[in-house]
């Protein structure tokens, strides 16, 4: 590295280690806001960016729109310097910027990266030399290097490149998948290992220093694509196993076997088995969506992800199966679905 590059790198690392670095988090949703609070708990000064005026107003007023985050947590963060804004020009004041925006599917069940693209377009004019940019949004392998990095290079007015070489100046880019688990009170957020894949050794070093300040363990992988695939594997693993147990549930019903008794017996095995439970389909932000990101990307390589597609078919069909069972149960009692009142306990 050149003396200037080394100096800037060491200076930013020192600011991260001493909690003096300014952190900007784009997207104040169920991933971005808890992350902002985690940094605030470690005495970092955090600015939350969001395009939704109501979210910005609520947060600056000390309120919360996420049930599991009480207003008291927002007040505590404000005392550490936390504030929210929709003014993306303030990106220029940040030492590190973390992108936590949604990545849904479109009507054709294909990846919708419009939030990621829009965010990168908004921040690119304001990035500066030596800044660290991290994408946390779940996406397909290649997004960071094929979309985010080129857009940052093309969109900034200073001619900055993404620093990939050992001694190359520019902006530093990495991917670190979010591992948010809403409602989990058993594992503290800072105890969840943080996977990091970066575009170059300097970005890897900076991202490790940034996340190492708030997470007990940092897991470094060789590239952003490996980190992107890691997140998809985690969720595909759950999706496929949920589909398996959903299929077995239907078979057990025909055989007069209680699937829950089977699962309870199987999970007594101390190795080689993890319990998954049947349900009326898939809920949440990740499992119904993320596997299809990989299915879509696989087509580029003329590869069909048959396990993922089959799991999707089974899980997508579960609501209809449950409805058919309700209808059959009502029919046995000489009632029709149309004239019956159905109570759903646990609607999400």
Rosetta blueprint (number, residue, H / E / L):
1 X L
2 X L
3 X H
4 X H
5 X H
6 X H
7 X H
8 X H
9 X H
10 X H
11 X H
12 X H
13 X H
14 X H
15 X H
16 X H
17 X H
18 X L
19 X L
20 X L
21 X L
22 X E
23 X E
24 X E
25 X E
26 X E
27 X L
28 X L
29 X L
30 X L
31 X L
32 X H
33 X H
34 X H
35 X H
36 X H
37 X H
38 X H
39 X H
40 X H
41 X H
42 X L
43 X L
44 X L
45 X E
46 X E
47 X E
48 X E
49 X E
50 X L
51 X L
52 X L
53 X H
54 X H
55 X H
56 X H
57 X H
58 X H
59 X H
60 X H
61 X L
62 X L
63 X L
64 X L
65 X L
66 X L
67 X L
68 X L
69 X L
70 X L
71 X H
72 X H
73 X H
74 X H
75 X H
76 X H
77 X H
78 X H
79 X H
80 X L
81 X L
82 X L
83 X E
84 X E
85 X E
86 X L
87 X L
88 X H
89 X H
90 X H
91 X H
92 X H
93 X H
94 X L
95 X L
96 X E
97 X E
98 X E
99 X E
100 X L
101 X L
102 X L
103 X L
104 X L
105 X E
106 X L
107 X L
108 X L
109 X L
110 X L
111 X E
112 X L
113 X L
114 X H
115 X H
116 X H
117 X H
118 X H
119 X H
120 X H
121 X H
122 X H
123 X H
124 X H
125 X L
126 X L
127 X L
128 X L
129 X L
130 X L
131 X L
132 X E
133 X E
134 X E
135 X E
136 X L
137 X L
138 X L
139 X L
140 X L
141 X L
142 X L
143 X H
144 X H
145 X H
146 X H
147 X H
148 X H
149 X H
150 X H
151 X H
152 X H
153 X H
154 X H
155 X H
156 X L
157 X L
158 X L
159 X L
160 X L
161 X L
162 X E
163 X L
164 X L
165 X L
166 X L
167 X L
168 X L
169 X L
170 X L
171 X E
172 X E
173 X E
174 X E
175 X E
176 X L
177 X L
178 X L
179 X L
180 X L
181 X L
182 X L
183 X L
184 X L
185 X L
186 X L
187 X L
188 X L
189 X H
190 X H
191 X H
192 X L
193 X L
194 X E
195 X E
196 X E
197 X E
198 X E
199 X L
200 X L
201 X H
202 X H
203 X H
204 X H
205 X H
206 X H
207 X H
208 X H
209 X H
210 X H
211 X H
212 X H
213 X L
214 X L
215 X L
216 X L
217 X L
218 X E
219 X E
220 X E
221 X E
222 X L
223 X L
224 X H
225 X H
226 X H
227 X H
228 X H
229 X H
230 X H
231 X H
232 X H
233 X H
234 X H
235 X H
236 X H
237 X H
238 X H
239 X H
240 X H
241 X H
242 X H
243 X H
244 X H
245 X H
246 X H
247 X H
248 X H
249 X H
250 X H
251 X H
252 X H
253 X H
254 X H
255 X H
256 X L
257 X L
258 X L
259 X H
260 X H
261 X H
262 X H
263 X H
264 X H
265 X H
266 X H
267 X L
268 X L
269 X L
270 X L
271 X L
272 X L
273 X L
274 X L
275 X L
276 X L
277 X L
278 X L
279 X L
280 X L
281 X L
282 X L
283 X L
284 X L
285 X L
286 X L
287 X H
288 X H
289 X H
290 X H
291 X H
292 X H
293 X H
294 X H
295 X H
296 X H
297 X H
298 X H
299 X H
300 X L
301 X L
302 X L
303 X L
304 X L
305 X L
306 X H
307 X H
308 X H
309 X H
310 X H
311 X H
312 X H
313 X H
314 X H
315 X H
316 X H
317 X H
318 X H
319 X H
320 X H
321 X H
322 X H
323 X H
324 X H
325 X H
326 X H
327 X H
328 X H
329 X H
330 X H
331 X H
332 X H
333 X L
334 X L
335 X L
336 X L
337 X L
338 X L
339 X L
340 X L
341 X L
342 X L
343 X L
344 X L
345 X L
346 X L
347 X L
348 X L
